[in-house]
Structures are given as C-alpha cells and as structure tokens.
Amino acid sequence: MTTARHFSHQKTPNQSPWTLRMRIAMLAWEYCWLILCAWTPKPANAWRLMILRAFGARIDGRPFVHQRARIQIPWHVTLHHRSCLGDRANLYSLGEIEIGARATVGQEAYLCTGTHSFGDPSLHLVTAKITIEADAFVGARSFVMPGITIGRAAVVGACSVVTRDVAALTYVAGNPAKPIGRKRRDPHEG
C-alpha cells in the first residue's frame, strides 16, 4: 500500500516547516499535557482522553492512553475503541497516525511520521501517514517508519525496525523487520 507523502515548503534547512500559529499551538499542547496529564494515575484515562479531544485528536469509543505516552501533535492522531498507547510510547505525529480498534502500541515504541528530503539542499520535511490496523500489536521499543501500514492482527516483535508495510496476520521481527511467521486466523473472525 502506497501512502501519500507531504512535503513542507522550506527554503532553507533552518526554516521551520510550521507556521507561527502552529508552533504556538504545539507549545500550548506540550505544556497542557505536562501540567494536566503526565502526572495523572492510570485510572484517569477519561481525563486524558478529554484533553486529547480538546486539542483535536479524533477519538472513537474509549481507547487507553498511558500518562507517560508522548504525542507530538494530537490533532494528527486518530485513536479507535480499545486501542492502547503504552508507557512512554511515542507518537511523533508530524503527519497523521491512526491506531485501529484493539490495537496496541507497546511501551517505548516510536511511531515516526516525519523524515527529510535528503537530496534537496533545503532538507524539506516529508511526512507520511502511519496506520496501525485493528488488533495489531507493536512491541516494546519498536520503530515504525513514515508511511507504514501494520495490517490487521499483525505482530511487530520488540525492538524491531519496520521499514515496509506488514501484512495482516503476520509476525515480523528484526532490523529491518522481516516476516517470521503467520497467524492461522484472525482472532476476531467468527
């Protein structure tokens, strides 16, 4: 599956790809999460979801977001019912990230939607959407590159580096992540 890539309009590598308004909003978000959410106990999930919604995150049902999860730009994030962001999971959401129903992003996993156009002297920011489909599992300390789709009920092993899409029902592991097995059936099919 090919994901659309979005290029910033920077003239030099030192120019921010974000407008002043966007930078102010990002700063406000960072401080609000720190002051209102980062210290809250796990059972205060509804509070954290309310703050995420207030900053434009699209939330379907009741996902779980750990208080130490880090979300760079919440208005680029979509969380579906019973999805889970683990302890210190990092959604570097310079572009869109969508986490499907019942999908889990394990502790300290890093989903990175941004890179740079290294062939261009201005080093334009390049973003591409990451999609974690329903029932998928992204293991601890895994790294998911921009534009990747992790298929339905797929499993990414701990510390893996995902550089290519992962097919549904597939187990992958390693650097770069490679298929190591396949589930016999989807756990949510009748």
LINBELPE-V459806 format. One record per residue. N is the residue number from 0. PHI is phi in radians with two decimals (999 if undefined). Layout:
N PHI
N PHI
This chain:
0 999
1 -1.62
2 -1.79
3 -1.11
4 -1.83
5 -2.02
6 -1.89
7 -1.35
8 -1.97
9 -1.33
10 -1.63
11 -2.39
12 -1.10
13 -1.53
14 -1.46
15 -1.21
16 -1.35
17 -1.84
18 -1.24
19 -1.03
20 -1.03
21 -1.15
22 -1.12
23 -1.14
24 -1.09
25 -1.14
26 -1.17
27 -1.04
28 -1.03
29 -1.02
30 -1.24
31 -1.11
32 -1.09
33 -1.07
34 -1.38
35 -1.72
36 -2.26
37 -1.03
38 -1.66
39 -1.25
40 -1.29
41 -0.89
42 -1.10
43 -1.50
44 -0.99
45 -1.02
46 -1.08
47 -1.09
48 -1.13
49 -1.10
50 -1.15
51 -1.03
52 -1.04
53 -1.05
54 -1.72
55 1.64
56 -1.15
57 -1.62
58 -2.15
59 -1.93
60 1.30
61 -2.33
62 -1.33
63 -2.02
64 -2.17
65 -1.09
66 -1.12
67 -1.73
68 -1.16
69 -2.14
70 -2.17
71 -1.17
72 -2.31
73 -1.11
74 -1.26
75 -1.76
76 -1.98
77 -2.15
78 -2.07
79 -1.74
80 -0.89
81 1.11
82 -1.25
83 -2.48
84 -1.91
85 -1.35
86 -0.98
87 1.11
88 -1.07
89 -2.13
90 -1.74
91 -1.49
92 -1.56
93 -1.17
94 -2.08
95 -1.26
96 -2.33
97 -2.19
98 -1.92
99 -1.27
100 -1.00
101 1.11
102 -1.43
103 -2.16
104 -1.92
105 -1.18
106 -1.05
107 1.09
108 -1.18
109 -2.23
110 -1.81
111 -2.00
112 -1.63
113 -2.12
114 -2.58
115 -2.28
116 -1.46
117 -1.21
118 -1.42
119 -1.84
120 -1.02
121 -1.45
122 0.89
123 -0.81
124 -1.22
125 -2.14
126 -2.11
127 -2.64
128 -1.16
129 -1.84
130 -2.14
131 -1.89
132 -1.33
133 -0.93
134 1.16
135 -1.35
136 -2.34
137 -1.89
138 -1.21
139 -0.95
140 1.04
141 -1.31
142 -2.16
143 -1.98
144 -1.33
145 -1.04
146 1.43
147 -1.53
148 -2.04
149 -1.72
150 -1.19
151 -0.95
152 1.06
153 -1.34
154 -2.25
155 -1.82
156 -1.15
157 -0.97
158 1.11
159 -1.41
160 -2.04
161 -1.64
162 -1.91
163 -2.40
164 -0.96
165 -1.94
166 -1.18
167 -0.97
168 1.10
169 -1.84
170 -1.68
171 -2.26
172 -2.80
173 1.87
174 -2.33
175 -1.28
176 -1.10
177 -2.26
178 -1.06
179 -2.18
180 3.07
181 -2.55
182 -1.29
183 -1.28
184 -2.73
185 -1.27
186 -1.09
187 -1.84
188 -1.54
189 -1.22
